[in-house]
Amino acid sequence: MADTIADTRRLFTKPQNLNDAYGPPSNFLEIDVSNPETVGVGRGRYTTYEVRLKTNLPIFKLKESSVRRRYSDFEWLRAELERESKVVVPPLPGKALIRQLPFRGDDGIFDDSFIEERRQGLEQFLNKVAGHPLAQNERCLHMFLQDESVDKSYTPSKVRQA
């Protein structure tokens, strides 16, 4: 009986000090998708999003970066991660094919409410993917988040800690 009591006693933890509570987090990775901009005309029209990253994780060469990406770049990233990593990659927000039909009463995929909904979905997708330790090793993720342009003819590889 005495063994059972010993096993169920509370574990004593050290009290949290102010620096632990309010100091910088030990490891953080923040990704925001914001500032959508629609560019081009007619069939060449598309929306880009600013992707901002802040981190102190040593695997990322830049601690802060900001790039612009369009939906097709997110599709590319998802396909690369699915092919190259052992990660179960979450889905992207949908393609919104109905919204692309002509003669709609709204702006379709360029409607502000749709762009905001897509922006939120892309931000959730990126935070899930980039938060995964195995995905963080993939060159395609680093290029997507930190390089000015995405080189879709790159050679897939693993990133080593800096």
Sequence and secondary structure as in RCSB ss.txt:
>XXXX:A:sequence
MADTIADTRRLFTKPQNLNDAYGPPSNFLEIDVSNPETVGVGRGRYTTYEVRLKTNLPIFKLKESSVRRRYSDFE
WLRAELERESKVVVPPLPGKALIRQLPFRGDDGIFDDSFIEERRQGLEQFLNKVAGHPLAQNERCLHMFLQDESV
DKSYTPSKVRQA
>XXXX:A:secstr
 HHHHHHHS        HHHHHS  SS EEEEEEEEEEESSGGG EEEEEEEEEE  TTSS SEEEEEEEHHHHH
HHHHHHHHHSSS         TGGGSSS SS GGG HHHHHHHHHHHHHHHHHHHTSTTGGGBHHHHHHHHSSS 
 TT    B    
